[in-house]
Amino acid sequence: MNKLLMTLPPLLFLALAAMFYLGMQRSNPGQLPSAFIGQIAPDLGTETLPGIAGFGPPELASGQVVLVNFWASWCPPCRAEHPTLKALSQKGIPVYGVNMMDKSDQALAFLQEDGNPFAGIIFDPKGRTRLNWGVSAPPETFILNGDGTVAYRFIGPMVGSDYEQRFLPELDKALAAE
């Protein structure tokens, strides 16, 4: 019994080291896969922010590429990516938002202060919609093909070289297939 207890820690260490090593051998270790790629976008709630239009399956399967962005007014990375969302919207790419785990008055104040790039917003104060989409924390952005299927999931703020090197090529690919 004493010999077993002495060999257990090194065996556990080796198992953990092997797991880390195998994880580092993935083709893109920085990307978290989404189970929804190639699938119809999950359901959305119906609650909206006061005075702001919502959206649903017809808008997501409108025949053109759309973006669905999960955000919150209390989220600093969401604030950092907000100018990018406005620029994409001004280029004619429909951007829809899901305001998650927020207070409606704070979300409205944020949009009033910084502008509203969203063609529609779903209000998800309890985070149920985010769970349906597999979102752990804002911001996360999904690219949807014209038929409403998920083409790509981008985790984190859409800023800097990460945005340029990972998100824009996927967006261009989806737009080219349109």
N, C-alpha and C positions, 0 to 999 in steps of 0.2 A: 504494500500500500504506500509506504514511504517513497519507494522508487518511482511509483506512478505520479505522485505529487511533485517530484523533482523534475520529471520529464514533461509535465503538462505545460508549464510556462513557455519553454522553448518551442514546443509543438504549436501552441497558439500563436506565438510570434511568427513562425514560419508560415502558417496558414494566412495570417493577416498580410504578411509581406507578399505572398503569392497573389492574393486578391488585389493588392495595390498595383503590383507589376502588371497583371492582366488588364486592369482598368486603364493603365497608361498606354496599352498597346492598341486601344481603339483608334479608328481612323481619324476621328475628330473629338478628342477628349473634352474640349470646351463646350460642346453642343449637347444639350439635353434633348433627346428625341421626344416627339409627341405622338401619342397613340392616335391622334386625329388626322394626321397627314393622309390625304387621299379620301378622307371621310367627310360626309356632310357635317357642317358646323353644328355643334351641340345647341340645345335649346337655350334661349335667353329668357330672362324675366320680362314682365310687362310693366313694371314700375318705372316711372320716368321722373326726372327732376322737374319741379314746377315751372311751367312756361317753356319747356324745351321738348321738342319732338322726340319720340322714341324711334325704334326700328325693330325689324323682325326678319323672318325668313324671306319675304319678298325682296327686301333691300339687299340681303346677303347673296341672293341668287338672281341678281338683276341683269346678268349677262355681261357684266364688266368686273374687273378685279377691284376688290374693296379691302380695306384694312379694318380690323377690329382691335382697338387699343384698350387695355385694362389700366386704369389710372386712379389716383386719389389726390385730393388737394393737400394732404398731409405728407405726401411722398416727395422728397427733394429730387430724386432722379426723374420723376414725372414732370416736375417743373423744368428740369434741364432739357428734356426732350420736347417740350411744348412748342418751341419755335420750329422744330423739324416737322411736327404734325401740321402746323399752320402752313408751312411751305409745301408739303405734300398735298394738302387740301387745295391750296391756290393753284397747283399744277393740274387740278382736275381729278385727282384720285380721291374717291369717296372714303372718308375716314369716319368710322363709327366708334363711339366710346362706351365703355362700361365703367361707371364710377363705382368703385368697390369700397365697402367698409368705411364709409365717409358720412359726414353730416350734410344734408342737402344745402343748408345755408352756407356752409364753408365751400362746398363745390361750386355753388352759384357765384359766390364772391370771387373765387379763383378765376372762373370763366369771364366774369365781368372785368376783372383786373387785367388778365393776360390775353383775352380774346378766346373765341370758341371755334376751334377748327373742325368740330364734329358735325356731321350731317344729321346725326341723331344720337341720343344717349340713353342707355338703360341705367337705372339707379339700382344698385345692389348693396344696400346698407349692411346686410348680414353676411355677405360673401357667398351666397348659395350658387349664383351664376358662375362665379370664378371657380368653384369646385367642379361644376359640370364641365368646364373647359380645361381643367387641370392646372390652373394658375395658382402659384404659391404666393407670390408677392408682386406688387406692381413695380415698374411697368412691364407689361408683356404685350406684344403686338403680333397679330396673326394676319397673314396674307391669305385671302380667299379668292379662289378662281371664280369666274363668272357664273358657274353653276352652283356656287355655295359650298364647294369642297375646300377644305383647309389645304393650302399649298405649302405654308411655311410658318414656323413659330419662332419669334425672336424674343429672347429673354433679356431684359435690362433696358436701359435708356438708349434711344436711337440718337447717339451723338458720336462724333469723332471717327476714328479709323475703324472701329468695330462696326459702326453703322455703314460706313462706305464699303468695307470689305466683305461683310456678311449679309447685311440686309438688302442693300441696293442691287447686288447681282440677283438675288432671289426675286425681288420685285420686278426687275427687268425681264427675267425669265418668265414670270407669270404674265406680264404685259405682252410679251412677244407671242405667247401662246393664245392670247385672247382672240 
